[in-house]
Amino acid sequence: MEGATNYVGSAPQPLPIVWETAMVKLTVLYGKPKSADAFEKYYAETHLPIAGKMPGVRKIELSKVVGTPDGSAPAFYRFADLYFDDLDHLKSVMGSPEGKATAGDLANFATGGVTLLISQVA
């Protein structure tokens, strides 16, 4: 990958080198629920305590969408970012009994649907 460039504006910029052991994050995007109050209650009182038992998650960021730049309806209601050392670490944590319980619990409250993304932290 050496010598690769990314043209931003008029000046070429070197592309970042991506290592196989780079930190990754699992992003959980929650669609608009049928009842925001029911979602919030279950999320805070049941789901987060289940998710909090997953061993080895490096960092968790929870966000509630409050709007869009153009004022249109947001595509998602909430999202969570869970950080892991690398892809193998993510697979190990999510394959644990606690990870499986967390993933299995989504259907109990995410009435607006869930989209999962795995990305490399650059």
Long-range contacts (C-beta under 8 A, 24 or more apart in sequence): 16-122, 18-120, 18-122, 20-86, 21-85, 21-86, 22-86, 22-120, 22-121, 22-122, 23-58, 23-83, 23-84, 23-85, 23-86, 23-120, 23-121, 24-83, 24-84, 24-86, 24-87, 24-89, 24-90, 24-118, 24-119, 24-120, 24-121, 25-81, 25-82, 25-83, 25-84, 25-118, 25-119, 25-121, 26-81, 26-82, 26-84, 26-90, 26-94, 26-116, 26-117, 26-118, 27-79, 27-80, 27-81, 27-82, 27-116, 27-117, 27-118, 27-119, 28-79, 28-80, 28-81, 28-82, 28-106, 28-114, 28-115, 28-116, 29-76, 29-79, 29-114, 29-115, 29-116, 29-117, 30-76, 30-77, 30-78, 30-79, 30-80, 30-110, 30-112, 30-113, 30-114, 31-75, 31-76, 31-77, 31-110, 31-112, 31-113, 31-114, 31-115, 32-73, 32-74, 32-76, 32-77, 32-112, 33-77, 33-109, 33-110, 33-111, 33-112, 34-111, 34-112, 35-111, 36-77, 38-109, 38-111, 39-77, 39-78, 39-109, 39-110, 39-111, 39-112, 42-108, 42-109, 43-78, 43-109, 46-105, 46-108, 46-109, 47-102, 47-105, 47-106, 47-108, 47-109, 50-98, 50-101, 50-102, 50-105, 51-80, 51-102, 51-105, 53-98, 53-101, 53-102, 54-82, 54-93, 54-94, 54-96, 54-98, 54-99, 54-102, 55-93, 55-96, 55-98, 56-84, 56-89, 56-92, 56-93, 57-82, 57-83, 57-84, 57-93, 58-83, 58-84, 58-85, 59-83, 76-115, 77-112, 83-121, 87-118, 90-118
